[in-house]
Amino acid sequence: MEQAEQPTLRALVADRIAREGLDYLRRHLQVDERIGLNPEQLAAILGDYTALIVRSETKVTAPLIAAGKQLRIIARAGVGVDNIDLDAATRAGILVVNSPTGNIVAAAEHAIAMLLSLVRHIPTANAALKGGRWERSRYLGIEVRHKTLGIVGLGKVGAEVAKRAKGLEMRVIATDPFASPDLARSLGVELLSMDELLPQADFVTIHSSLTASTRGLIGERELALMKPQARIINCARGGIIDEAALLAALKEDRLAGAALDVFSSEPPGSDPVLVELLAHPRVIVTPHLGASTEEAQVMVALDVAEQVVSVLNGGTARGAVNAPLILPETLQALHPYMGLVEKMGRLYTQLHPGPLRHVELACSGEIASLDLRPLKVALIKGLLESISDAHVNMVNAPMIAKQWGLEVTERTSMAPEHYANLVTLRVSQDGTEHIIAGTITWDEERIVRVDGYATDFGPYGYILICHNLDRPGMIGRVGTILGNAGVNIRDMDVGPQGTNRNTMRPRGQALMVLSLDDAVPDWALDQIRATQDIFDLTMVKL
């Protein structure tokens, strides 16, 4: 049988990324680099691509996402993803990934550089001397040693800033509702509330992501809590500081200075608040340079390139933004079972078509101790892929399940059931419980139970499943018809009733499972159905 042509995997790079990342992409995919396109031009070509790679310059809006009919992944070469419409991407089933660790050190070092430049007047002193003015007395600075640094957001970047500040002999305090007390203790950092931190800090540095809850986090009220001689640094995201409130505090001498690398509008353009803020003599600015080191650009470009290639080839992404955050070691352990569980869901919907309301996923053995969300999502994908007109994938599967009224629960047991690891799908339908169980043996997916029958077959390709009397000659009858139809039997299994195929029992019914190289013609299926002692017949494609 002629194989269906596989779609070409094409990646569009819309913003400049390091050459190392481009080279990696080109070794695995067809890559086009189109820099500086406006939204209309980008939308006009995006439908031909399966991956889009951007930095912060390109705004990936809902209309642009709608134009990407074949998009499977959007990669942001950097940390922030506020230039990407995550809701629209999730609804479309497009995975969004970033590089949350590649520029951590670069961002932390830039924050420290901005702090030191601010207190030592380096930008203005540099400009004055280059302008021919020797003004030593005008640029009297202060030392940071023994001063208090307040960190807003003790994540990866905030933690690196804390380490460097401790090396400068600063007292470090932090506020972060999600920070671990153990992490703070290991860094020598005191955790406080925002209202406790602001009055104590000589310097406040922002290291939070921009979300609905952090937009305008530092506003008029918060700035009023700070010392008049305090200074604020923002190398995180524009919009976390209320820029109008910051400008007012500086103009009224309620704040000694500010160092800004990010802005609510980038580039700032003609916004009057930003124009005045950039021109203020006690404000130093850089054009979003926090991640702009050679090392960081190479790391983030390679990071997202590897994730794009992995996802497009059926693998996982370590920096997924709109999918559950799963530890890499968990994904590695569960990855073989994700494919198995997805096939179990597809097998079920072909064996038992009908409405789905409640499904149980049971796991026993070593995998039962892991975070099973990836398996639940894979099951939803398998169950709904054939009955939903939406493109169901690992990103939007939970959302689509909710729309269909499907609830998936899980049950776990550390005790193995016949196998080191076993995954079992249970569905109650019209008063009858249907069961499909599977495992991985010798790195191969196997289905080991279908309803009340013990089985052992691989969930691949065309599969003919027959319920028949357990008596001599049944395999021969079906095999003869398939031979006349020119259909080769690749593998076969006969499962007796009961969950243990090694137990002797009186003959009753059996489940015949034939793995085939090709689909069976309708006339041959009709002949098999008409064969005496065959009660049910289903042609499955996995």
Backbone torsions as a table, in degrees:
resi	resn	phi	psi	omega
1	MET	NA	135.3	-178.7
2	GLU	-68.3	130.9	-178.7
3	GLN	-77.9	141.4	177.6
4	ALA	-67.5	138.2	-178.8
5	GLU	-68.8	130.4	-179.5
6	GLN	-77.8	137.8	179.3
7	PRO	-64.8	146.0	178.2
8	THR	-70.8	131.5	177.6
9	LEU	-86.2	113.0	-175.6
10	ARG	-124.4	136.4	179.4
11	ALA	-117.7	135.7	175.6
12	LEU	-108.6	121.7	176.9
13	VAL	-100.6	110.3	-172.9
14	ALA	-96.5	-16.2	176.6
15	ASP	-128.5	160.6	-177.4
16	ARG	-70.7	129.6	172.8
17	ILE	-127.7	165.4	-176.4
18	ALA	-61.1	146.5	-177.4
19	ARG	-57.1	-34.6	-179.5
20	GLU	-60.4	-38.3	177.6
21	GLY	-67.6	-41.8	177.6
22	LEU	-62.5	-43.1	-179.4
23	ASP	-61.7	-40.8	179.3
24	TYR	-63.8	-45.2	179.0
25	LEU	-58.9	-43.9	-175.5
26	ARG	-69.4	-21.5	175.8
27	ARG	-72.4	-17.3	-173.7
28	HIS	-122.9	-23.8	-172.6
29	LEU	-134.8	168.0	168.0
30	GLN	-85.2	123.3	-171.3
31	VAL	-123.3	133.2	171.7
32	ASP	-119.7	130.6	177.9
33	GLU	-105.5	110.9	-178.5
34	ARG	-126.9	96.0	-173.4
35	ILE	-95.7	140.1	171.9
36	GLY	82.8	15.1	177.9
37	LEU	-72.4	143.9	174.1
38	ASN	-80.0	168.1	-175.5
39	PRO	-55.7	-38.8	-178.7
40	GLU	-66.9	-43.2	179.2
41	GLN	-65.4	-39.6	180.0
42	LEU	-66.2	-43.5	179.7
43	ALA	-62.9	-33.1	-176.7
44	ALA	-67.1	-27.0	-176.5
45	ILE	-110.2	-12.4	-170.0
46	LEU	-66.6	-23.7	-178.5
47	GLY	-63.9	-14.3	-179.0
48	ASP	-90.6	0.3	-170.7
49	TYR	-117.4	148.1	176.6
50	THR	-98.4	-13.7	179.9
51	ALA	-141.8	143.8	176.0
52	LEU	-126.4	127.1	179.4
53	ILE	-116.1	125.4	-178.5
54	VAL	-135.0	168.3	165.3
55	ARG	-112.0	-134.4	-177.5
56	SER	-94.3	-13.1	-174.7
57	GLU	-70.8	-43.8	-177.1
58	THR	-80.7	128.5	177.3
59	LYS	-94.6	113.4	-177.5
60	VAL	-92.9	89.8	-174.3
61	THR	-89.0	171.7	178.7
62	ALA	-59.6	-45.1	177.2
63	PRO	-61.2	-36.4	178.4
64	LEU	-66.8	-41.5	178.0
65	ILE	-62.9	-39.4	178.2
66	ALA	-62.8	-30.3	179.3
67	ALA	-74.6	-20.8	-179.1
68	GLY	-85.3	72.0	-173.4
69	LYS	-61.1	-28.6	-178.3
70	GLN	-104.8	1.5	-175.7
71	LEU	-61.3	133.4	174.2
72	ARG	-117.0	-19.8	-178.2
73	ILE	-152.7	139.0	170.9
74	ILE	-117.7	124.6	-176.7
75	ALA	-114.6	129.4	176.9
76	ARG	-104.0	113.9	179.6
77	ALA	-77.7	78.8	-177.0
78	GLY	158.7	-165.9	-175.1
79	VAL	-94.4	-58.6	-173.5
80	GLY	-68.3	143.1	177.6
81	VAL	-125.1	23.4	-179.4
82	ASP	-71.4	-8.2	173.5
83	ASN	-89.8	7.0	179.9
84	ILE	-121.4	130.7	177.5
85	ASP	-77.2	94.9	-174.8
86	LEU	-65.8	-38.5	179.6
87	ASP	-61.7	-45.1	-179.8
88	ALA	-64.7	-40.3	178.9
89	ALA	-64.8	-41.4	-179.6
90	THR	-65.6	-43.8	178.3
91	ARG	-60.4	-34.9	-180.0
92	ALA	-82.2	-3.8	-179.8
93	GLY	75.6	25.6	-178.3
94	ILE	-100.5	125.3	178.7
95	LEU	-75.0	133.6	175.0
96	VAL	-111.1	127.6	179.5
97	VAL	-126.2	155.9	173.3
98	ASN	-136.2	-173.7	177.9
99	SER	-119.9	84.9	-171.3
100	PRO	-74.2	-10.4	-176.4
101	THR	-118.4	-13.6	-172.1
102	GLY	-64.6	-30.5	-175.8
103	ASN	-117.3	23.4	-177.7
104	ILE	-60.7	-51.7	-177.7
105	VAL	-64.3	-41.8	179.8
106	ALA	-59.4	-44.9	-179.4
107	ALA	-65.9	-41.0	179.7
108	ALA	-65.4	-43.8	179.8
109	GLU	-64.2	-36.3	-179.8
110	HIS	-67.5	-37.3	177.9
111	ALA	-61.8	-43.9	178.0
112	ILE	-65.0	-40.6	178.7
113	ALA	-61.7	-40.9	179.1
114	MET	-66.0	-40.3	178.8
115	LEU	-60.4	-48.9	-178.2
116	LEU	-68.4	-37.9	177.6
117	SER	-63.7	-35.4	-178.8
118	LEU	-68.6	-47.0	-174.5
119	VAL	-78.0	-19.6	179.0
120	ARG	-106.0	7.4	174.8
121	HIS	56.1	34.5	-173.7
122	ILE	-61.9	-45.0	-178.5
123	PRO	-62.4	-44.8	-177.0
124	THR	-72.9	-37.0	177.5
125	ALA	-64.8	-39.4	177.9
126	ASN	-62.6	-46.3	-179.1
127	ALA	-64.6	-39.1	-178.8
128	ALA	-65.1	-46.5	-178.1
129	LEU	-65.6	-39.7	177.5
130	LYS	-68.2	-22.0	175.9
131	GLY	-87.3	5.5	175.7
132	GLY	92.7	11.8	-177.4
133	ARG	-111.1	126.4	176.9
134	TRP	-102.7	101.2	-169.6
135	GLU	-128.9	62.6	-176.5
136	ARG	-58.6	-45.8	-174.3
137	SER	-67.8	-21.0	-176.9
138	ARG	-75.8	-25.8	-171.9
139	TYR	-111.5	54.8	176.4
140	LEU	-74.2	123.4	-177.3
141	GLY	-103.5	-172.3	175.6
142	ILE	-129.8	156.8	176.7
143	GLU	-89.0	150.2	177.5
144	VAL	-92.8	-16.2	178.9
145	ARG	-58.2	133.0	179.4
146	HIS	70.6	6.0	173.4
147	LYS	-86.5	164.5	-178.2
148	THR	-102.6	123.6	176.2
149	LEU	-103.8	123.3	175.5
150	GLY	-101.0	121.1	-178.7
151	ILE	-103.2	122.0	176.5
152	VAL	-99.1	101.7	-176.8
153	GLY	105.3	95.6	-176.2
154	LEU	-99.8	51.5	174.0
155	GLY	-84.8	-151.5	-175.7
156	LYS	-63.0	-46.2	-179.6
157	VAL	-69.6	-44.7	179.2
158	GLY	-57.7	-38.7	178.8
159	ALA	-66.2	-39.2	178.3
160	GLU	-67.9	-35.9	175.7
161	VAL	-63.8	-41.8	179.2
162	ALA	-59.5	-42.9	179.4
163	LYS	-59.8	-44.2	-177.9
164	ARG	-71.0	-36.2	178.1
165	ALA	-66.5	-37.7	176.7
166	LYS	-63.8	-34.3	176.5
167	GLY	-66.9	-23.7	175.7
168	LEU	-89.1	8.7	178.2
169	GLU	65.2	35.9	176.3
170	MET	-93.7	152.0	167.9
171	ARG	-82.6	130.6	-174.9
172	VAL	-118.3	125.8	173.1
173	ILE	-122.4	158.9	-176.0
174	ALA	-148.9	156.4	172.8
175	THR	-131.6	128.8	179.7
176	ASP	-168.4	113.4	-177.3
177	PRO	-64.9	-16.1	-177.3
178	PHE	-106.1	-0.2	-176.2
179	ALA	-73.9	142.4	177.8
180	SER	-79.7	130.5	174.5
181	PRO	-57.4	-32.5	178.6
182	ASP	-65.8	-40.4	177.3
183	LEU	-62.8	-45.7	-179.1
184	ALA	-59.9	-43.0	179.9
185	ARG	-64.0	-40.1	-179.1
186	SER	-65.9	-27.3	179.3
187	LEU	-90.4	-7.5	-174.9
188	GLY	72.0	34.6	-175.7
189	VAL	-113.4	139.0	177.0
190	GLU	-95.4	124.3	178.9
191	LEU	-85.9	130.1	-179.9
192	LEU	-135.3	168.9	170.2
193	SER	-77.3	165.7	178.7
194	MET	-59.5	-44.1	-178.1
195	ASP	-67.5	-26.0	176.1
196	GLU	-80.1	-35.2	-175.4
197	LEU	-72.3	-46.7	-170.2
198	LEU	-59.6	-43.3	-179.3
199	PRO	-69.0	-21.8	-177.0
200	GLN	-89.0	-23.3	-168.8
201	ALA	-79.5	134.7	168.7
202	ASP	-82.9	-28.2	176.0
203	PHE	-136.7	139.4	175.3
204	VAL	-121.0	124.4	178.2
205	THR	-119.6	134.9	-173.3
206	ILE	-97.1	129.9	177.1
207	HIS	-142.9	43.3	175.8
208	SER	-103.8	157.0	172.0
209	SER	-80.1	159.2	179.1
210	LEU	-89.1	114.0	176.7
211	THR	-132.6	178.4	177.8
212	ALA	-59.9	-33.7	-177.2
213	SER	-82.3	-20.4	-179.1
214	THR	-101.9	-8.0	176.9
215	ARG	-64.9	125.9	-177.2
216	GLY	69.9	22.8	-177.6
217	LEU	-58.5	-40.1	176.9
218	ILE	-102.9	99.0	-178.0
219	GLY	-117.6	-159.8	-176.4
220	GLU	-58.2	-43.6	-178.6
221	ARG	-63.5	-46.2	-177.0
222	GLU	-67.2	-40.7	179.0
223	LEU	-64.4	-32.0	178.8
224	ALA	-68.7	-21.6	179.0
225	LEU	-79.6	-16.5	-176.2
226	MET	-81.2	156.0	176.4
227	LYS	-65.3	147.5	176.2
228	PRO	-61.5	-26.9	-179.4
229	GLN	-92.5	6.1	-178.6
230	ALA	-81.4	160.8	178.6
231	ARG	-131.1	151.9	-176.6
232	ILE	-124.6	142.0	-178.7
233	ILE	-127.0	133.9	176.2
234	ASN	-131.2	105.3	173.5
235	CYS	-117.4	22.9	-177.5
236	ALA	-97.8	-89.3	179.2
237	ARG	-139.0	142.9	173.9
238	GLY	-66.9	145.0	-179.0
239	GLY	102.4	-18.0	177.1
240	ILE	-72.1	-36.0	174.1
241	ILE	-96.3	131.2	173.2
242	ASP	-69.8	106.0	-171.9
243	GLU	-66.8	-33.7	177.6
244	ALA	-66.9	-40.9	178.2
245	ALA	-66.9	-37.1	177.9
246	LEU	-64.8	-44.3	179.3
247	LEU	-61.3	-42.0	179.6
248	ALA	-63.3	-42.3	-179.7
249	ALA	-63.8	-38.4	178.5
250	LEU	-69.0	-42.9	-177.7
251	LYS	-66.7	-30.5	-179.2
252	GLU	-93.7	10.1	178.3
253	ASP	58.5	32.2	174.6
254	ARG	-94.1	4.8	179.9
255	LEU	-152.9	139.6	-173.6
256	ALA	-82.1	-25.3	-178.5
257	GLY	175.7	170.2	179.5
258	ALA	-147.7	145.8	174.5
259	ALA	-124.5	120.0	-171.8
260	LEU	-125.5	128.0	174.6
261	ASP	-108.8	-13.7	-175.0
262	VAL	-133.8	155.1	-174.4
263	PHE	-143.1	158.1	-179.4
264	SER	-65.2	-25.8	175.4
265	SER	-129.2	123.3	-177.3
266	GLU	-127.8	123.3	-4.3
267	PRO	-68.0	159.6	-173.1
268	PRO	-58.1	-31.0	176.8
269	GLY	66.2	-140.7	-172.8
270	SER	-104.0	11.8	178.0
271	ASP	-57.4	122.8	-173.1
272	PRO	-60.5	-36.5	178.8
273	VAL	-64.7	-46.8	-178.4
274	LEU	-67.8	-37.8	178.3
275	VAL	-59.9	-44.7	-179.1
276	GLU	-71.5	-36.7	179.7
277	LEU	-64.4	-44.6	-179.9
278	LEU	-64.4	-29.1	-177.8
279	ALA	-87.8	-7.5	-175.8
280	HIS	-66.2	135.7	-175.0
281	PRO	-66.7	-19.8	-179.4
282	ARG	-103.5	19.5	177.4
283	VAL	-119.2	128.7	171.6
284	ILE	-112.2	146.1	-172.7
285	VAL	-138.2	152.6	169.6
286	THR	-137.9	152.8	-174.6
287	PRO	-85.5	69.4	177.0
288	HIS	54.2	59.3	-177.0
289	LEU	-100.5	5.4	-173.7
290	GLY	-52.9	-37.8	-178.4
291	ALA	-101.5	7.6	-171.9
292	SER	-89.3	68.9	167.1
293	THR	-121.7	155.2	179.5
294	GLU	-58.4	-43.6	-177.4
295	GLU	-64.8	-44.1	-177.7
296	ALA	-66.1	-41.0	-179.0
297	GLN	-64.9	-37.9	176.4
298	VAL	-65.7	-44.3	-177.0
299	MET	-64.2	-46.4	-177.8
300	VAL	-69.9	-35.9	179.0
301	ALA	-65.0	-45.1	177.6
302	LEU	-65.5	-38.9	-178.5
303	ASP	-60.3	-52.1	-177.8
304	VAL	-71.6	-32.5	177.7
305	ALA	-62.3	-43.6	178.3
306	GLU	-63.2	-39.5	179.6
307	GLN	-67.4	-41.5	178.7
308	VAL	-59.7	-48.8	-179.6
309	VAL	-62.7	-41.9	179.9
310	SER	-61.1	-48.5	-176.9
311	VAL	-65.3	-43.6	-178.5
312	LEU	-67.9	-17.8	177.0
313	ASN	-103.5	19.0	174.8
314	GLY	88.1	8.3	-179.7
315	GLY	-92.7	-162.2	-176.0
316	THR	-112.2	170.6	179.3
317	ALA	-125.1	129.7	-178.9
318	ARG	-80.6	-16.3	-178.4
319	GLY	-114.4	34.0	-179.0
320	ALA	-65.2	132.5	-177.2
321	VAL	-99.2	-40.0	-177.1
322	ASN	-106.4	30.7	173.8
323	ALA	-135.0	159.8	-178.8
324	PRO	-55.5	138.7	177.9
325	LEU	-77.3	112.8	-177.6
326	ILE	-121.1	136.8	178.8
327	LEU	-61.4	140.8	-178.3
328	PRO	-55.8	-38.9	-179.3
329	GLU	-67.7	-30.9	176.0
330	THR	-69.0	-45.2	177.8
331	LEU	-59.7	-40.7	-179.6
332	GLN	-63.6	-41.0	-179.1
333	ALA	-70.8	-35.7	-174.6
334	LEU	-90.9	-14.9	-172.9
335	HIS	-52.8	-45.1	178.6
336	PRO	-61.6	-35.1	-178.1
337	TYR	-77.1	-22.8	177.1
338	MET	-63.5	-45.2	176.6
339	GLY	-64.6	-39.7	178.5
340	LEU	-62.6	-48.0	-177.1
341	VAL	-64.9	-38.8	177.3
342	GLU	-60.4	-43.7	178.5
343	LYS	-66.1	-35.1	176.9
344	MET	-61.9	-39.7	177.2
345	GLY	-64.7	-42.1	178.7
346	ARG	-67.1	-36.8	177.2
347	LEU	-63.7	-43.0	-178.8
348	TYR	-61.2	-47.6	-175.6
349	THR	-65.3	-24.8	176.9
350	GLN	-83.3	-31.5	177.5
351	LEU	-77.7	-36.1	-174.3
352	HIS	-133.1	68.8	179.0
353	PRO	-63.3	141.9	-179.2
354	GLY	153.7	175.4	-177.6
355	PRO	-65.6	145.4	178.7
356	LEU	-117.2	130.8	179.1
357	ARG	-124.6	-50.0	-178.1
358	HIS	-134.6	129.9	-179.5
359	VAL	-131.1	138.9	176.2
360	GLU	-112.3	132.7	173.2
361	LEU	-109.8	113.0	-180.0
362	ALA	-105.2	135.5	179.0
363	CYS	-128.0	132.9	176.9
364	SER	-129.2	152.8	-178.9
365	GLY	100.9	-159.0	-174.3
366	GLU	-63.4	-36.6	-176.2
367	ILE	-68.4	-16.8	-178.4
368	ALA	-64.3	-19.7	-179.5
369	SER	-85.2	-5.3	-175.6
370	LEU	-91.8	168.9	173.5
371	ASP	-71.8	112.7	-170.6
372	LEU	-92.1	8.2	-179.9
373	ARG	-57.3	-39.6	177.5
374	PRO	-59.9	-35.5	178.7
375	LEU	-70.0	-37.8	178.4
376	LYS	-63.9	-42.6	179.4
377	VAL	-65.4	-41.2	178.3
378	ALA	-62.6	-38.0	178.8
379	LEU	-66.1	-45.0	177.9
380	ILE	-58.2	-43.4	178.9
381	LYS	-58.8	-47.1	-179.4
382	GLY	-65.4	-39.1	-178.0
383	LEU	-70.3	-38.0	-171.4
384	LEU	-99.1	-12.2	-173.6
385	GLU	-59.9	-37.2	-175.8
386	SER	-87.4	-11.7	-176.0
387	ILE	-115.9	-8.1	178.0
388	SER	-106.0	137.9	177.6
389	ASP	-79.4	-7.5	176.2
390	ALA	-78.0	154.0	175.1
391	HIS	-79.5	98.1	-175.0
392	VAL	-83.7	129.5	174.9
393	ASN	-146.7	-171.8	-173.8
394	MET	-66.9	-17.3	-178.1
395	VAL	-84.7	-50.6	-172.1
396	ASN	-100.1	3.2	-177.6
397	ALA	-55.7	-47.1	179.1
398	PRO	-61.0	-38.1	179.7
399	MET	-65.2	-43.2	-179.8
400	ILE	-69.3	-36.9	176.8
401	ALA	-59.0	-42.0	178.6
402	LYS	-63.2	-40.5	178.3
403	GLN	-63.3	-33.5	-179.9
404	TRP	-87.2	-1.7	-179.6
405	GLY	72.1	26.5	-178.7
406	LEU	-95.4	126.6	177.1
407	GLU	-111.1	129.0	178.5
408	VAL	-116.1	119.5	176.8
409	THR	-109.3	165.4	-179.6
410	GLU	-128.3	150.2	175.8
411	ARG	-135.8	136.9	-175.4
412	THR	-129.2	152.0	174.5
413	SER	-150.1	127.6	178.6
414	MET	-73.1	-18.6	-179.5
415	ALA	-77.4	126.0	179.8
416	PRO	-68.4	144.3	177.1
417	GLU	-112.0	90.9	-179.9
418	HIS	71.1	-26.5	-177.2
419	TYR	-129.5	156.4	179.0
420	ALA	-58.3	-39.0	175.7
421	ASN	-139.0	136.7	-178.8
422	LEU	-140.7	132.3	174.1
423	VAL	-115.2	134.5	-174.1
424	THR	-131.8	130.2	176.3
425	LEU	-102.1	124.2	178.3
426	ARG	-122.8	128.5	-179.8
427	VAL	-134.8	126.8	174.2
428	SER	-94.3	122.7	-176.5
429	GLN	-139.6	119.0	179.9
430	ASP	54.4	41.2	177.0
431	GLY	80.6	1.0	-179.5
432	THR	-115.5	136.4	177.1
433	GLU	-94.1	126.8	176.6
434	HIS	-108.5	140.4	-174.6
435	ILE	-132.8	135.4	168.6
436	ILE	-132.4	128.3	-179.7
437	ALA	-125.3	146.5	-179.2
438	GLY	-146.7	165.6	178.7
439	THR	-152.8	174.6	174.4
440	ILE	-114.7	120.3	176.4
441	THR	-129.1	131.7	-178.0
442	TRP	52.8	41.7	178.5
443	ASP	62.0	23.9	-178.8
444	GLU	-125.1	138.2	177.2
445	GLU	-73.3	133.4	178.8
446	ARG	-136.6	139.0	171.1
447	ILE	-95.9	120.1	-172.1
448	VAL	-112.1	-3.1	175.1
449	ARG	-156.4	134.8	172.1
450	VAL	-129.7	109.9	-175.4
451	ASP	53.7	-121.3	-175.7
452	GLY	-93.9	18.3	-174.4
453	TYR	-118.4	134.5	171.9
454	ALA	-78.6	131.0	-177.6
455	THR	-134.9	175.1	173.1
456	ASP	-161.0	90.7	179.8
457	PHE	-147.6	156.5	179.1
458	GLY	-87.4	133.2	-177.9
459	PRO	-82.8	72.0	-176.0
460	TYR	-136.0	142.4	169.8
461	GLY	64.2	-145.7	-178.9
462	TYR	-86.4	131.2	-178.7
463	ILE	-133.9	127.7	176.8
464	LEU	-103.2	122.0	-176.2
465	ILE	-117.1	120.6	-176.5
466	CYS	-122.3	136.7	166.8
467	HIS	-96.7	126.9	-176.6
468	ASN	-150.7	166.9	172.8
469	LEU	-67.1	141.2	179.3
470	ASP	-83.1	85.8	-176.7
471	ARG	-147.0	158.7	-178.3
472	PRO	-61.1	147.3	173.4
473	GLY	93.6	-11.0	-175.7
474	MET	-66.8	-43.5	179.4
475	ILE	-62.9	-40.0	-179.4
476	GLY	-63.0	-41.0	-179.8
477	ARG	-61.0	-49.0	-178.3
478	VAL	-67.1	-41.0	-180.0
479	GLY	-61.6	-37.9	179.2
480	THR	-63.1	-44.0	179.8
481	ILE	-64.9	-42.4	179.2
482	LEU	-65.2	-38.1	177.6
483	GLY	-62.5	-42.3	178.0
484	ASN	-63.4	-27.7	179.5
485	ALA	-86.9	-1.6	179.8
486	GLY	73.4	25.1	-178.8
487	VAL	-103.8	121.5	-178.3
488	ASN	-85.5	135.9	175.1
489	ILE	-87.8	114.7	-178.7
490	ARG	-80.8	-36.2	-178.2
491	ASP	-158.4	157.6	178.5
492	MET	-147.9	154.6	179.0
493	ASP	-150.2	139.8	174.3
494	VAL	-119.4	116.0	-178.1
495	GLY	-103.5	123.5	176.7
496	PRO	-76.5	165.7	173.7
497	GLN	-66.0	143.3	-177.2
498	GLY	107.7	155.6	-174.7
499	THR	-87.5	-7.1	179.0
500	ASN	-119.9	108.5	-175.0
501	ARG	-72.8	-11.7	-178.4
502	ASN	-90.8	-4.2	-178.5
503	THR	-86.4	129.0	177.5
504	MET	-72.8	135.2	179.5
505	ARG	-153.3	159.8	176.8
506	PRO	-60.6	148.7	178.9
507	ARG	-66.0	139.0	175.9
508	GLY	-143.4	-119.9	175.1
509	GLN	-96.7	159.7	178.1
510	ALA	-139.2	163.2	176.9
511	LEU	-114.4	115.9	178.9
512	MET	-96.4	124.2	-178.8
513	VAL	-121.4	117.6	-178.6
514	LEU	-116.7	119.1	176.2
515	SER	-89.6	125.0	-168.7
516	LEU	-118.7	156.8	176.8
517	ASP	-82.3	-22.9	-175.8
518	ASP	-141.0	165.6	174.0
519	ALA	-68.7	151.7	-179.6
520	VAL	-92.5	129.0	177.4
521	PRO	-59.4	152.4	-178.2
522	ASP	-59.2	-39.0	-177.7
523	TRP	-64.3	-34.9	178.7
524	ALA	-70.5	-38.3	176.2
525	LEU	-61.8	-40.5	179.0
526	ASP	-63.0	-39.5	178.5
527	GLN	-65.2	-40.2	179.6
528	ILE	-65.3	-42.8	179.3
529	ARG	-61.3	-32.1	-178.1
530	ALA	-80.2	-8.3	-179.0
531	THR	-69.4	136.5	-179.2
532	GLN	-62.8	141.5	176.1
533	ASP	75.9	10.7	169.9
534	ILE	-106.3	120.4	-170.5
535	PHE	-100.0	-27.1	-176.2
536	ASP	-152.8	146.6	-176.3
537	LEU	-146.3	129.7	178.9
538	THR	-135.2	131.1	174.7
539	MET	-97.9	120.6	-174.8
540	VAL	-114.4	142.5	173.8
541	LYS	-124.1	118.2	179.8
542	LEU	-119.6	NA	NA
